[in-house]
Amino acid sequence: MNIEDAIWLIRLASGVVYGVITFILLYFMGPMQTSVITWSLSPIVYYITIIFVAVRYRPTKRMHLYLRGLLSFYTAWLSTVFILYDLIPVKLSP
């Protein structure tokens, strides 16, 4: 596995974990509050993956550091929430 694949896989895995955490938050908050919190924190979580990739892999290209896996991160956490929301019923809090 080369560096591009490793970076993509890390961002994909972090997106799935972030999606599961977002789904769990739906049990404790309403969808509007959860949406505001998760969309506000998602750039911070992505920035943490940038730091992790920089320390672990030391990529020479900035595209690898900043852009590789950006779409997979956001797609993974949104897809995870949507799939879990369809599979597991959530009783929304008032």
C-alpha positions in Angstrom: 0.0 0.0 0.0 1.5 3.3 -1.0 1.2 6.6 0.8 -1.9 7.8 -1.1 -3.8 4.7 -0.2 -2.8 4.9 3.4 -3.9 8.5 3.6 -7.2 7.7 1.9 -7.8 4.8 4.3 -7.1 6.9 7.4 -9.5 9.6 6.3 -12.1 7.1 5.3 -11.9 5.3 8.7 -12.0 8.6 10.6 -15.1 9.6 8.6 -16.9 6.3 9.5 -16.0 6.8 13.2 -17.2 10.4 13.1 -20.4 9.2 11.4 -21.0 6.7 14.2 -20.4 9.4 16.8 -22.8 11.7 15.0 -25.5 9.0 15.0 -25.0 8.4 18.7 -25.5 12.2 19.3 -28.9 11.9 17.6 -30.1 9.9 20.6 -29.2 12.7 23.0 -30.0 15.8 20.9 -32.4 16.8 18.2 -31.4 16.6 14.5 -31.0 20.4 14.3 -28.6 20.6 17.3 -26.7 17.5 16.1 -26.4 18.9 12.6 -25.0 22.2 13.9 -22.5 20.5 16.2 -21.3 18.0 13.7 -20.9 20.4 10.8 -19.1 22.8 13.0 -16.7 20.2 14.3 -16.0 18.4 11.0 -13.3 20.8 9.8 -11.6 20.4 13.2 -11.7 16.6 12.9 -10.4 16.8 9.4 -7.6 19.1 10.6 -6.7 16.5 13.2 -6.3 14.0 10.4 -4.0 16.5 8.6 -1.8 16.6 11.6 -1.8 12.9 12.0 -0.9 12.3 8.4 1.8 15.0 8.6 3.4 13.3 11.6 3.0 9.7 10.5 3.7 9.8 6.8 5.6 13.1 6.2 4.2 13.6 2.7 6.2 15.8 0.3 3.2 16.9 -1.7 0.7 19.3 -0.2 -2.1 17.7 -2.2 -1.4 14.5 -0.2 -1.5 16.4 3.1 -4.6 18.6 2.5 -6.7 17.2 -0.3 -6.2 13.5 -0.5 -9.2 11.9 1.2 -11.2 15.1 1.7 -14.2 13.8 -0.3 -13.9 10.3 1.3 -14.0 11.8 4.8 -17.1 13.8 4.3 -18.8 11.1 2.2 -18.0 8.5 4.8 -19.5 10.3 7.8 -22.6 11.4 6.0 -23.2 8.0 4.4 -22.6 6.3 7.8 -25.2 8.5 9.5 -27.8 8.1 6.7 -27.4 4.3 6.6 -27.5 3.9 10.4 -30.5 6.3 10.6 -32.3 4.1 8.1 -31.4 0.8 9.8 -31.9 1.7 13.4 -35.0 3.7 14.4 -34.3 6.9 16.4 -36.9 8.4 18.7 -36.1 12.1 18.5 -35.9 13.9 21.8 -38.2 16.9 22.2 
